[in-house]
């Protein structure tokens, strides 16, 4: 049995962004893009200089967020984005910066 046409599954994206990205401007920019795309989650600085982005929502919107992260439009300089995709777990609300 196939999926319903037009139905899109929700996914959880975890992306680790490396570069010159640890700052309020980068996290704010990421939050703004995620909210525009209707995603929930967070963007957090990690001790090793990366930013971890967790987003949940429609797969196409999560992929658009990854594309935006890689596009170079964010403040700072993105050198690489490593992604992990899993099934949506729910329980997230809004999009927060940490």
N, CA, C and O atoms as a GROMACS GRO file, in nm:
protein
  392
    1UNK      N    1   0.084  -0.116   0.000
    1UNK     CA    2   0.000   0.000   0.000
    1UNK      C    3   0.089   0.124   0.000
    1UNK      O    4   0.178   0.133   0.084
    2UNK      N    5   0.067   0.218  -0.090
    2UNK     CA    6   0.150   0.338  -0.101
    2UNK      C    7   0.101   0.448  -0.010
    2UNK      O    8  -0.004   0.437   0.054
    3UNK      N    9   0.180   0.554  -0.004
    3UNK     CA   10   0.141   0.669   0.077
    3UNK      C   11   0.039   0.753   0.003
    3UNK      O   12   0.025   0.743  -0.119
    4UNK      N   13  -0.031   0.834   0.075
    4UNK     CA   14  -0.132   0.922   0.017
    4UNK      C   15  -0.061   1.030  -0.064
    4UNK      O   16   0.035   1.091  -0.016
    5UNK      N   17  -0.107   1.055  -0.186
    5UNK     CA   18  -0.045   1.157  -0.271
    5UNK      C   19  -0.050   1.292  -0.201
    5UNK      O   20  -0.153   1.332  -0.147
    6UNK      N   21   0.063   1.362  -0.204
    6UNK     CA   22   0.069   1.494  -0.144
    6UNK      C   23   0.102   1.492   0.004
    6UNK      O   24   0.139   1.596   0.060
    7UNK      N   25   0.089   1.376   0.069
    7UNK     CA   26   0.122   1.367   0.211
    7UNK      C   27   0.273   1.365   0.225
    7UNK      O   28   0.344   1.301   0.147
    8UNK      N   29   0.322   1.434   0.325
    8UNK     CA   30   0.466   1.438   0.346
    8UNK      C   31   0.495   1.398   0.490
    8UNK      O   32   0.427   1.441   0.582
    9UNK      N   33   0.595   1.316   0.507
    9UNK     CA   34   0.627   1.268   0.641
    9UNK      C   35   0.710   1.371   0.715
    9UNK      O   36   0.790   1.445   0.657
   10UNK      N   37   0.689   1.374   0.846
   10UNK     CA   38   0.770   1.458   0.932
   10UNK      C   39   0.898   1.382   0.968
   10UNK      O   40   0.896   1.260   0.987
   11UNK      N   41   1.006   1.456   0.977
   11UNK     CA   42   1.136   1.398   1.011
   11UNK      C   43   1.204   1.486   1.116
   11UNK      O   44   1.162   1.599   1.142
   12UNK      N   45   1.308   1.431   1.176
   12UNK     CA   46   1.395   1.511   1.263
   12UNK      C   47   1.532   1.518   1.197
   12UNK      O   48   1.592   1.417   1.162
   13UNK      N   49   1.578   1.640   1.183
   13UNK     CA   50   1.711   1.668   1.129
   13UNK      C   51   1.801   1.712   1.243
   13UNK      O   52   1.766   1.800   1.321
   14UNK      N   53   1.918   1.650   1.252
   14UNK     CA   54   2.023   1.701   1.338
   14UNK      C   55   2.138   1.737   1.245
   14UNK      O   56   2.187   1.652   1.170
   15UNK      N   57   2.180   1.862   1.249
   15UNK     CA   58   2.288   1.909   1.162
   15UNK      C   59   2.396   1.973   1.248
   15UNK      O   60   2.368   2.054   1.337
   16UNK      N   61   2.520   1.934   1.221
   16UNK     CA   62   2.633   1.995   1.291
   16UNK      C   63   2.703   2.085   1.192
   16UNK      O   64   2.750   2.041   1.087
   17UNK      N   65   2.708   2.214   1.227
   17UNK     CA   66   2.762   2.316   1.137
   17UNK      C   67   2.899   2.358   1.188
   17UNK      O   68   2.914   2.400   1.303
   18UNK      N   69   2.999   2.348   1.101
   18UNK     CA   70   3.136   2.386   1.137
   18UNK      C   71   3.175   2.508   1.056
   18UNK      O   72   3.137   2.523   0.940
   19UNK      N   73   3.252   2.594   1.118
   19UNK     CA   74   3.302   2.715   1.054
   19UNK      C   75   3.309   2.825   1.158
   19UNK      O   76   3.324   2.798   1.277
   20UNK      N   77   3.300   2.946   1.114
   20UNK     CA   78   3.295   3.060   1.206
   20UNK      C   79   3.147   3.090   1.230
   20UNK      O   80   3.091   3.184   1.173
   21UNK      N   81   3.086   3.009   1.316
   21UNK     CA   82   2.940   3.014   1.331
   21UNK      C   83   2.893   3.032   1.475
   21UNK      O   84   2.773   3.043   1.499
   22UNK      N   85   2.985   3.035   1.570
   22UNK     CA   86   2.940   3.045   1.709
   22UNK      C   87   2.915   3.191   1.744
   22UNK      O   88   3.006   3.264   1.784
   23UNK      N   89   2.794   3.231   1.728
   23UNK     CA   90   2.756   3.367   1.764
   23UNK      C   91   2.605   3.379   1.761
   23UNK      O   92   2.534   3.298   1.702
   24UNK      N   93   2.559   3.482   1.828
   24UNK     CA   94   2.415   3.507   1.834
   24UNK      C   95   2.358   3.527   1.694
   24UNK      O   96   2.248   3.481   1.665
   25UNK      N   97   2.431   3.596   1.608
   25UNK     CA   98   2.382   3.624   1.473
   25UNK      C   99   2.352   3.498   1.394
   25UNK      O  100   2.249   3.490   1.328
   26UNK      N  101   2.441   3.399   1.400
   26UNK     CA  102   2.419   3.275   1.327
   26UNK      C  103   2.300   3.199   1.383
   26UNK      O  104   2.217   3.151   1.306
   27UNK      N  105   2.292   3.187   1.514
   27UNK     CA  106   2.180   3.114   1.575
   27UNK      C  107   2.048   3.186   1.547
   27UNK      O  108   1.947   3.121   1.520
   28UNK      N  109   2.048   3.319   1.555
   28UNK     CA  110   1.926   3.396   1.527
   28UNK      C  111   1.883   3.374   1.382
   28UNK      O  112   1.765   3.351   1.354
   29UNK      N  113   1.979   3.381   1.290
   29UNK     CA  114   1.950   3.361   1.148
   29UNK      C  115   1.891   3.221   1.124
   29UNK      O  116   1.793   3.206   1.051
   30UNK      N  117   1.951   3.120   1.187
   30UNK     CA  118   1.902   2.983   1.174
   30UNK      C  119   1.760   2.972   1.227
   30UNK      O  120   1.675   2.909   1.164
   31UNK      N  121   1.736   3.032   1.342
   31UNK     CA  122   1.601   3.030   1.401
   31UNK      C  123   1.501   3.095   1.307
   31UNK      O  124   1.392   3.040   1.285
   32UNK      N  125   1.536   3.211   1.250
   32UNK     CA  126   1.445   3.282   1.160
   32UNK      C  127   1.412   3.196   1.037
   32UNK      O  128   1.296   3.189   0.997
   33UNK      N  129   1.512   3.131   0.978
   33UNK     CA  130   1.487   3.045   0.861
   33UNK      C  131   1.398   2.927   0.900
   33UNK      O  132   1.304   2.894   0.828
   34UNK      N  133   1.426   2.865   1.014
   34UNK     CA  134   1.347   2.750   1.058
   34UNK      C  135   1.201   2.789   1.080
   34UNK      O  136   1.110   2.717   1.039
   35UNK      N  137   1.179   2.902   1.145
   35UNK     CA  138   1.041   2.946   1.169
   35UNK      C  139   0.969   2.978   1.039
   35UNK      O  140   0.851   2.948   1.025
   36UNK      N  141   1.039   3.040   0.943
   36UNK     CA  142   0.979   3.067   0.811
   36UNK      C  143   0.934   2.938   0.744
   36UNK      O  144   0.834   2.936   0.672
   37UNK      N  145   1.009   2.831   0.768
   37UNK     CA  146   0.979   2.702   0.707
   37UNK      C  147   0.880   2.620   0.788
   37UNK      O  148   0.842   2.510   0.747
   38UNK      N  149   0.836   2.672   0.903
   38UNK     CA  150   0.739   2.602   0.986
   38UNK      C  151   0.799   2.490   1.070
   38UNK      O  152   0.729   2.396   1.107
   39UNK      N  153   0.928   2.499   1.101
   39UNK     CA  154   0.997   2.395   1.177
   39UNK      C  155   1.004   2.430   1.325
   39UNK      O  156   0.998   2.547   1.362
   40UNK      N  157   1.018   2.330   1.409
   40UNK     CA  158   1.042   2.348   1.551
   40UNK      C  159   1.178   2.288   1.583
   40UNK      O  160   1.227   2.201   1.510
   41UNK      N  161   1.241   2.333   1.692
   41UNK     CA  162   1.370   2.276   1.731
   41UNK      C  163   1.458   2.376   1.803
   41UNK      O  164   1.410   2.458   1.880
   42UNK      N  165   1.590   2.366   1.775
   42UNK     CA  166   1.685   2.452   1.846
   42UNK      C  167   1.816   2.462   1.768
   42UNK      O  168   1.846   2.380   1.682
   43UNK      N  169   1.893   2.566   1.803
   43UNK     CA  170   2.030   2.584   1.754
   43UNK      C  171   2.115   2.613   1.876
   43UNK      O  172   2.087   2.706   1.951
   44UNK      N  173   2.221   2.533   1.896
   44UNK     CA  174   2.301   2.543   2.017
   44UNK      C  175   2.450   2.541   1.984
   44UNK      O  176   2.494   2.466   1.898
   45UNK      N  177   2.526   2.626   2.054
   45UNK     CA  178   2.671   2.622   2.044
   45UNK      C  179   2.723   2.496   2.112
   45UNK      O  180   2.673   2.457   2.218
   46UNK      N  181   2.823   2.432   2.052
   46UNK     CA  182   2.891   2.318   2.114
   46UNK      C  183   3.031   2.363   2.156
   46UNK      O  184   3.085   2.459   2.100
   47UNK      N  185   3.088   2.296   2.252
   47UNK     CA  186   3.220   2.333   2.304
   47UNK      C  187   3.331   2.325   2.200
   47UNK      O  188   3.432   2.393   2.213
   48UNK      N  189   3.314   2.242   2.098
   48UNK     CA  190   3.420   2.225   1.998
   48UNK      C  191   3.413   2.327   1.884
   48UNK      O  192   3.485   2.314   1.786
   49UNK      N  193   3.327   2.428   1.898
   49UNK     CA  194   3.318   2.535   1.798
   49UNK      C  195   3.211   2.515   1.694
   49UNK      O  196   3.188   2.604   1.611
   50UNK      N  197   3.143   2.402   1.695
   50UNK     CA  198   3.033   2.379   1.601
   50UNK      C  199   2.903   2.430   1.660
   50UNK      O  200   2.894   2.460   1.780
   51UNK      N  201   2.802   2.440   1.574
   51UNK     CA  202   2.665   2.467   1.618
   51UNK      C  203   2.583   2.345   1.581
   51UNK      O  204   2.590   2.296   1.469
   52UNK      N  205   2.504   2.296   1.676
   52UNK     CA  206   2.414   2.183   1.651
   52UNK      C  207   2.274   2.239   1.628
   52UNK      O  208   2.222   2.314   1.710
   53UNK      N  209   2.216   2.202   1.515
   53UNK     CA  210   2.081   2.244   1.480
   53UNK      C  211   1.992   2.120   1.482
   53UNK      O  212   2.018   2.023   1.412
   54UNK      N  213   1.888   2.124   1.562
   54UNK     CA  214   1.786   2.019   1.566
   54UNK      C  215   1.658   2.079   1.514
   54UNK      O  216   1.611   2.181   1.566
   55UNK      N  217   1.600   2.017   1.413
   55UNK     CA  218   1.476   2.069   1.355
   55UNK      C  219   1.384   1.953   1.325
   55UNK      O  220   1.428   1.845   1.286
   56UNK      N  221   1.256   1.977   1.343
   56UNK     CA  222   1.157   1.873   1.316
   56UNK      C  223   1.041   1.933   1.240
   56UNK      O  224   0.995   2.043   1.270
   57UNK      N  225   0.994   1.858   1.140
   57UNK     CA  226   0.881   1.902   1.060
   57UNK      C  227   0.883   1.829   0.927
   57UNK      O  228   0.948   1.725   0.914
   58UNK      N  229   0.812   1.881   0.828
   58UNK     CA  230   0.807   1.816   0.697
   58UNK      C  231   0.948   1.800   0.638
   58UNK      O  232   1.031   1.890   0.649
   59UNK      N  233   0.972   1.686   0.576
   59UNK     CA  234   1.105   1.658   0.522
   59UNK      C  235   1.152   1.765   0.424
   59UNK      O  236   1.268   1.805   0.430
   60UNK      N  237   1.065   1.813   0.337
   60UNK     CA  238   1.106   1.915   0.240
   60UNK      C  239   1.151   2.043   0.310
   60UNK      O  240   1.246   2.108   0.266
   61UNK      N  241   1.084   2.080   0.418
   61UNK     CA  242   1.122   2.200   0.493
   61UNK      C  243   1.257   2.181   0.561
   61UNK      O  244   1.338   2.273   0.564
   62UNK      N  245   1.281   2.062   0.616
   62UNK     CA  246   1.411   2.034   0.678
   62UNK      C  247   1.522   2.038   0.574
   62UNK      O  248   1.630   2.090   0.600
   63UNK      N  249   1.496   1.984   0.456
   63UNK     CA  250   1.597   1.988   0.348
   63UNK      C  251   1.622   2.132   0.304
   63UNK      O  252   1.736   2.168   0.272
   64UNK      N  253   1.518   2.214   0.302
   64UNK     CA  254   1.534   2.355   0.267
   64UNK      C  255   1.620   2.427   0.371
   64UNK      O  256   1.698   2.515   0.337
   65UNK      N  257   1.606   2.389   0.498
   65UNK     CA  258   1.690   2.448   0.603
   65UNK      C  259   1.836   2.410   0.581
   65UNK      O  260   1.924   2.496   0.593
   66UNK      N  261   1.864   2.285   0.550
   66UNK     CA  262   2.002   2.243   0.523
   66UNK      C  263   2.058   2.322   0.404
   66UNK      O  264   2.172   2.369   0.409
   67UNK      N  265   1.979   2.337   0.298
   67UNK     CA  266   2.023   2.415   0.183
   67UNK      C  267   2.054   2.558   0.223
   67UNK      O  268   2.153   2.616   0.177
   68UNK      N  269   1.970   2.617   0.308
   68UNK     CA  270   1.992   2.754   0.355
   68UNK      C  271   2.121   2.763   0.437
   68UNK      O  272   2.196   2.859   0.423
   69UNK      N  273   2.147   2.664   0.522
   69UNK     CA  274   2.269   2.663   0.601
   69UNK      C  275   2.392   2.659   0.512
   69UNK      O  276   2.493   2.724   0.540
   70UNK      N  277   2.384   2.583   0.405
   70UNK     CA  278   2.498   2.569   0.313
   70UNK      C  279   2.512   2.685   0.215
   70UNK      O  280   2.617   2.700   0.152
   71UNK      N  281   2.409   2.766   0.200
   71UNK     CA  282   2.407   2.868   0.096
   71UNK      C  283   2.504   2.983   0.117
   71UNK      O  284   2.537   3.054   0.022
   72UNK      N  285   2.551   3.001   0.238
   72UNK     CA  286   2.640   3.112   0.264
   72UNK      C  287   2.568   3.240   0.301
   72UNK      O  288   2.632   3.344   0.316
   73UNK      N  289   2.436   3.236   0.317
   73UNK     CA  290   2.361   3.356   0.351
   73UNK      C  291   2.361   3.388   0.500
   73UNK      O  292   2.321   3.497   0.540
   74UNK      N  293   2.406   3.293   0.580
   74UNK     CA  294   2.406   3.312   0.726
   74UNK      C  295   2.524   3.400   0.767
   74UNK      O  296   2.626   3.402   0.699
   75UNK      N  297   2.510   3.471   0.878
   75UNK     CA  298   2.625   3.543   0.933
   75UNK      C  299   2.736   3.444   0.968
   75UNK      O  300   2.708   3.330   1.003
   76UNK      N  301   2.858   3.487   0.957
   76UNK     CA  302   2.969   3.397   0.984
   76UNK      C  303   3.010   3.326   0.856
   76UNK      O  304   2.976   3.369   0.746
   77UNK      N  305   3.081   3.216   0.872
   77UNK     CA  306   3.127   3.139   0.758
   77UNK      C  307   3.102   2.991   0.786
   77UNK      O  308   3.155   2.935   0.882
   78UNK      N  309   3.022   2.929   0.702
   78UNK     CA  310   2.994   2.786   0.715
   78UNK      C  311   3.093   2.710   0.630
   78UNK      O  312   3.101   2.729   0.508
   79UNK      N  313   3.171   2.622   0.695
   79UNK     CA  314   3.266   2.538   0.622
   79UNK      C  315   3.205   2.404   0.584
   79UNK      O  316   3.231   2.352   0.476
   80UNK      N  317   3.124   2.346   0.673
   80UNK     CA  318   3.062   2.217   0.643
   80UNK      C  319   2.937   2.198   0.727
   80UNK      O  320   2.923   2.255   0.835
   81UNK      N  321   2.847   2.116   0.674
   81UNK     CA  322   2.725   2.077   0.745
   81UNK      C  323   2.715   1.925   0.736
   81UNK      O  324   2.709   1.870   0.626
   82UNK      N  325   2.713   1.859   0.851
   82UNK     CA  326   2.697   1.714   0.857
   82UNK      C  327   2.555   1.688   0.908
   82UNK      O  328   2.513   1.745   1.008
   83UNK      N  329   2.484   1.602   0.839
   83UNK     CA  330   2.342   1.578   0.870
   83UNK      C  331   2.317   1.438   0.923
   83UNK      O  332   2.386   1.343   0.887
   84UNK      N  333   2.217   1.427   1.009
   84UNK     CA  334   2.162   1.297   1.051
   84UNK      C  335   2.011   1.309   1.043
   84UNK      O  336   1.954   1.406   1.092
   85UNK      N  337   1.945   1.212   0.983
   85UNK     CA  338   1.800   1.212   0.964
   85UNK      C  339   1.740   1.096   1.042
   85UNK      O  340   1.788   0.983   1.034
   86UNK      N  341   1.635   1.125   1.118
   86UNK     CA  342   1.563   1.022   1.190
   86UNK      C  343   1.414   1.052   1.181
   86UNK      O  344   1.373   1.156   1.131
   87UNK      N  345   1.334   0.959   1.229
   87UNK     CA  346   1.189   0.981   1.234
   87UNK      C  347   1.158   1.091   1.335
   87UNK      O  348   1.228   1.106   1.435
   88UNK      N  349   1.055   1.166   1.309
   88UNK     CA  350   1.011   1.271   1.402
   88UNK      C  351   0.972   1.207   1.534
   88UNK      O  352   0.911   1.100   1.537
   89UNK      N  353   1.007   1.273   1.644
   89UNK     CA  354   0.973   1.222   1.777
   89UNK      C  355   0.864   1.304   1.843
   89UNK      O  356   0.800   1.256   1.937
   90UNK      N  357   0.842   1.426   1.795
   90UNK     CA  358   0.744   1.514   1.858
   90UNK      C  359   0.798   1.571   1.987
   90UNK      O  360   0.912   1.546   2.024
   91UNK      N  361   0.717   1.647   2.055
   91UNK     CA  362   0.755   1.702   2.184
   91UNK      C  363   0.831   1.833   2.176
   91UNK      O  364   0.858   1.893   2.280
   92UNK      N  365   0.865   1.881   2.056
   92UNK     CA  366   0.934   2.010   2.043
   92UNK      C  367   0.831   2.119   2.015
   92UNK      O  368   0.731   2.096   1.948
   93UNK      N  369   0.857   2.236   2.068
   93UNK     CA  370   0.770   2.351   2.040
   93UNK      C  371   0.859   2.471   2.011
   93UNK      O  372   0.964   2.487   2.072
   94UNK      N  373   0.816   2.555   1.918
   94UNK     CA  374   0.892   2.673   1.885
   94UNK      C  375   1.030   2.640   1.830
   94UNK      O  376   1.056   2.526   1.791
   95UNK      N  377   1.117   2.738   1.827
   95UNK     CA  378   1.256   2.716   1.785
   95UNK      C  379   1.341   2.806   1.875
   95UNK      O  380   1.326   2.928   1.873
   96UNK      N  381   1.429   2.746   1.952
   96UNK     CA  382   1.506   2.821   2.052
   96UNK      C  383   1.654   2.825   2.016
   96UNK      O  384   1.707   2.737   1.947
   97UNK      N  385   1.720   2.929   2.066
   97UNK     CA  386   1.864   2.945   2.052
   97UNK      C  387   1.924   2.920   2.188
   97UNK      O  388   1.873   2.968   2.289
   98UNK      N  389   2.032   2.846   2.190
   98UNK     CA  390   2.100   2.818   2.317
   98UNK      C  391   2.245   2.853   2.308
   98UNK      O  392   2.319   2.836   2.405
   0.00000   0.00000   0.00000
